[in-house]
Amino acid sequence: MSVSEQILQQYRIVDGSLWLGGTRAAELAQRHGTPLYVYDGEAVVRRIDRLRDALPAELALHYAIKANPMLPLVQLMATHVDGMDVASLGELRLALAAGVTGADISFAGPGKRDEELEAAIQAGVILSIESPLQLQRAAEAGERSGKRPRIALRINPAFRLKASGMHMGGGPAPFGIDEEMAPEVLRQAVQLPVDLLGLHVYAGSQNLSAAHLIEAQDAIFTLAERLSVHFPQGLAWLNIGGGFGIPYFAGDQALSLSEVADNLHKRVAQLNQRLGQCELVLELGRYLVGEAGVYLCRVIDRKISRGRVYLVTDGGMHQHLAASGNLGQVIRRNFPVVLPERMPKQGEPSSSETVSVVGPLCTPLDLLADGVELAHAEPGDLVAVLQSGAYGLSASPVNFLSHPPPREILV
Ligand SMILES: *Cc1c(COP(=O)(O)O)cnc(C)c1O
């Protein structure tokens, strides 16, 4: 079986068919056409509830819109999380349109344009300052807007989150102000017409190791405490980042949330004891939505080339770059792929064959799954790429080869 039990367990499977949000996946594909992204709202809410149960109540949960900016999903999120993290004017507008108040939004990202700074200041969002010049420009934008910017310094830490899908920190980076420079930049901030509220540290992404996340979080709390002396009003806000990963590939084990949460209980209590009232934020993207999304496409052709079976589908890398392995994977590995009308059964070796699932694009990069075990499929059959709720459509080159865009639905 090419998909782990841990991943399959999340799904409702009836008589070998995959169901999503109370409807058979095949029925959804019939109704809405393929290719189709389906996001299961209940699965998202369940994930948030489980997090809330585990995490300290003082820790605000933010959704990083970058992971999936589909408006109905962002609107659903708005009613279940405490705030959102945005990284562009477009994302800021989405968060505001979804009903999030400016005070519950933080805005990270290098290269913020004047227009973005001004809109953020108007809305009262917390700006994560990524460079000394950005600090100056934020202060100037505040003067033009007649409103004091609310700012946090984003720190590029000297440590890094080990074994992360994507590292941020530990070396030179366009993100954040180097830890070594932070005291000097904080001294400058105190002199400027800005409200200096706190710190933001984002150490990495897609991490499945509780031990490594704990190590990074400990380092972040220690760093925050050390830098807190540079805040004349005290440290009022601390965004500790996130980086919680989800299993994608063969051998991936789901993150042990309880271990990470236990440590956070200790560190949050300690920080509040030492520094007094400080608003704490955990920002998660993929962990909230990644497992709740499925990408459905339909087989157009089945061909055998020199012994290899190819299923050519109407979906591909132009709509799901991550599954094709071209979104930051060092070694290409397969996303979990299934036939939604012939779901693998537990402990039962289904009659299967080894196939490659490709898209319609004229490039060898257009590969959705390479050499996976699937039940026999023919043109007309559906293929589903699981774990596709984050960094799917919005992280894909949809215009490449000029095919029509896929639909997205929230069920
Ligand atoms: C991308 C990003 C996130 C979200 O990362 P996930 O891996 O989706 O949780 C959060 N914060 C910042 C600053 C980011 O750049």
The ligand as an SDF file (V2000), in Angstrom:
LIG
                    3D

 15 15  0  0  0  0  0  0  0  0999 V2000
    4.9440   30.5400    5.8600 C   0  0  0  0  0  0  0  0  0  0  0  0
    4.8630   31.1070    7.1940 C   0  0  0  0  0  0  0  0  0  0  0  0
    3.9920   30.5600    8.1550 C   0  0  0  0  0  0  0  0  0  0  0  0
    3.1620   29.3300    7.9040 C   0  0  0  0  0  0  0  0  0  0  0  0
    3.9630   28.1830    7.7830 O   0  0  0  0  0  0  0  0  0  0  0  0
    3.2960   26.7440    7.8440 P   0  0  0  0  0  0  0  0  0  0  0  0
    4.4020   25.8030    7.5580 O   0  0  0  0  0  0  0  0  0  0  0  0
    2.2300   26.7070    6.8170 O   0  0  0  0  0  0  0  0  0  0  0  0
    2.7240   26.5770    9.2140 O   0  0  0  0  0  0  0  0  0  0  0  0
    3.9100   31.1740    9.3700 C   0  0  0  0  0  0  0  0  0  0  0  0
    4.6400   32.2750    9.6480 N   0  0  0  0  0  0  0  0  0  0  0  0
    5.4950   32.8230    8.7730 C   0  0  0  0  0  0  0  0  0  0  0  0
    6.2630   34.0220    9.1420 C   0  0  0  0  0  0  0  0  0  0  0  0
    5.6490   32.2580    7.5220 C   0  0  0  0  0  0  0  0  0  0  0  0
    6.5110   32.7900    6.6460 O   0  0  0  0  0  0  0  0  0  0  0  0
  1  2  1  0
  2  3  1  0
  2 14  2  0
  3  4  1  0
  3 10  2  0
  4  5  1  0
  5  6  1  0
  6  7  2  0
  6  8  1  0
  6  9  1  0
 10 11  1  0
 11 12  2  0
 12 13  1  0
 12 14  1  0
 14 15  1  0
M  END
$$$$
